[in-house]
Amino acid sequence: MKKNSLFQYINIDYLSATPKYMQLANSVIKAISDEKILQDDLLPSINELSFEFEISRDTAEKGYKYLKQIGVLGSVPGKGYYVKSTEVEKPFKIFLLFNKLGAHKKIIYDSFVNTLGGIALIDFYVYNNDYSLFKKLIQGHKKEYTHYVIMPHFLDGGEEAYEIINQLPSEKLLMLDKIIPGIKGNYAAVYENFEKDIYEAMEQLREGLSKYHTIKIIFPRDTYHPEEILKGFAKFCKQYTFNYKIVHDISNEPIKEGEVFINLMEEDLVSLIEKILVTKMKVGKHVGVISYNETPLKKIILNGITTISTDFDFMGKKAAELILTHTSEQVEIPFYVTQRCSL
């Protein structure tokens, strides 16, 4: 099979979390914007794409159908797809780096993408809280992007993450979810104030907390959650004279009447509820439960779990708006309390 010369302009990054059909579409749009692919040029067939890039025919066809839907490509039965229009607005090209995937990260991603409205080429990567992979991904992508949107959370290491981030142009940088010390320049940010958020949330819940004599926070040793959460937690407990404890492993922690637990991880919430149910104590009367991050199930479990939560939808939307308006503002995200029967 003769290799199509247009293959050189198509890039599929198998490490990227961006769907491969979108990578295909983004490559074609970029090549058109750079005048590497011209009007009426015939593109490689679906079979050729599938063979050359080791992607399924469905993936190749989905990429072409997306481009046809937005008016970039046309098709002729028996001949294939061709460039119908080169009237392509030069889009933003965004390097988007998340620490992990999950339900709340999906809310941020969807809100971010939807607000941009299809005018951005997004290369999406996930480093699974691994600092070495974080470093490798940033150092391997220090070119051609209009914006770098970075969410910095690590299980180990990360003390020098600011040095890696400072290798990027500050005017192209947007820190997402967390700001870390040492980053230079005039950069944008959409972030949580972890210490302030938990302190103020506990203040709002102080009347309900007053039913209990001890507050325990479940904070695993191997976690990416910021230590600032513990600072805000301890500050509240000391100011309002609550007994308090940091629990690293809920499986080994006894459950006693008059205690209220704050959990950060969903799996810890499951373990906590299982342990409480064994004791026969009633949640919201003998033992209290407060959970990070609102989910639909928490409205139902045990007649409702009290939650403290960031507005993840607003986080993604605001990050996109800063890019669209070319703004280097630093925006603190609202934090909400929803009190239910568990307290």
Helices and strands as residue ranges (DSSP letters): G 5-9, H 20-33, H 46-53, H 57-69, E 73-76, E 80-83, E 92-98, H 103-116, E 120-126, H 131-139, E 147-150, H 161-165, G 170-172, E 173-177, E 188-191, H 194-204, H 206-209, E 214-218, H 228-239, E 243-247, G 250-252, E 259-263, H 266-279, E 287-292, G 296-299, G 301-303, E 306-310, H 312-324, E 330-332, E 335-338
